[in-house]
């Protein structure tokens, strides 16, 4: 996944958001953001733990909760109780997910402009029909990945 921002710019934005919430950009929080930047895809807690071995799992969960609260990280539900984490779209780009219901793998996919145009038109129609004020959308497509077919 490409980003409109450099890694340095992402870290600067994370630092600003943490300070606005009166939190510090600790080594543990930075290690988690680094792991998510490096991989460029949703990661499970085990993958984060492997990539940032100096951050204990209990601390990683607390850091992820703080980063979610300030809008830097979002949780992506995979299969069952398994949750993956990724950087928020305003730090990366708008994308959707292909979720394998067999192995839990989540792949990011960037839709074409034509696809997004159709989705946005559908959201506008739903908004007009229901009176619901649509601010954004996400699309998770469930199925079987190439390995699990």
ABEGO torsion letter per residue (X at the ends): XBBABBAAAAAAAAAAAAAAAGBBBBAAAAAAAAAAAAAGBBBBAAAAAAABAABBAAAAAAAAAAAAAAGABBBBBBBEABBBBBBBAAABBBBBBBBBAAAGBBBBBBBBAAAAAAAAAAAAAAAAAAGBBBABBBBBBBEBBAAAX
